[in-house]
Amino acid sequence: MRTNSLLDPQLSSLFEGAPNPAFTLAALPMLRKAMAGTPIAREDLHVAAHYLDREDGTALRIVVIRQRSITGPAPVVLHCHPGGWILGTPETSTSTLVDIAHNLPCVLISVDYRLAPEHPYPAAHDDVMAALQWIRLHAKAHDFDDRRIMLVGESAGANIVAGIALRCRDEEIDDGIVGLSMVYSPLDDRTTSRPVHPFAGSIGLGAEHIRFAWASYLGNLPSDNVSSYASPGRAVGLRGLPPVFLATGAIDPVIDENLEFAQRLIRDGVSTNLHVFAGAPHGFDRAEDAQVTVQLRKLRREHLGRCLAL
């Protein structure tokens, strides 16, 4: 079987013949520039940046997006962008954020969290926790409904929101989180020591990319001293999490850990929606017009709508 015969034909222009640079420290500046994204600017959307003070004197940027027509308290989608913990900004996810903002009456808040390896775990995790706390503290001033908060992320961002949900559960934080949406999530650092999947990861992002990203985020590999908030697949139990939406591609290198995580969620009594898209590698939703992306976005919006009671 030819490897590319597994690829959805509608994704071929995105993946076939496209550059697939290795992740290295030397390449990070170029890769970060390429993945910076485009400004979130739409006439019907109000977009504003807010800056939160960190204890070290630096500022955490969060981007707040809402339809101009929305009045009164609105539910919140707290979003974390993709990029393997080493790349990306909220603007990397402009297309995703605009899709949600145009179709659901909610406020989106995307976090420009610190990146590894300069800032390994728990820097990104702490930044998102700070954003969640800011939402609760400023709900009245900004017309947020802080009793209806969704945690949403893709790739590394999905890992972070899963860790946030576990931490809030364990610390019994009254956080208003009503659901999770996680797309092609790296969930367990221990998968980097397992045999490489014969097909998943053979197109686009591969096992070596994943390994570099995990090593950058955790500081080293392998390690037995890893928090389940950094590697949610290590959590002893998943009971008590809010409803979860999991989506991934069938030829994504994180496919196995997503399937395992879904099984564990179901066995622990967590409402779970799992969607596997045939022929889809990691990051397939960058092909906005492909049917798999259209389906993913529709299914995700439906899950958000159910959890937020829209």
Secondary structure, 3 states (H helix, E strand, C coil): CCHHHHCCHHHHHHHCCCCCCCCCCCCHHHHHHHCCCCCCCCCCEEEEEEEEECCCCCEEEEEEEEECCCCCCEEEEEEECCCCCCCCCHHHHHHHHHHHHHHCCCEEEEECCCCCCCCCCCHHHHHHHHHHHHHHHCHHHHCEEEEEEEEEEECHHHHHHHHHHHHHHHCCCCCCEEEEEEECCCCCHHHHHCCCCCCCCCCCCCHHHHHHHHHHHHCCCCCCCCCCCCCHHHCCCCCCCCCEEEEEECCCCCHHHHHHHHHHHHHCCCCEEEEEECCCCCCHHHCCCCHHHHHHHHHHHHHHHHHCCC
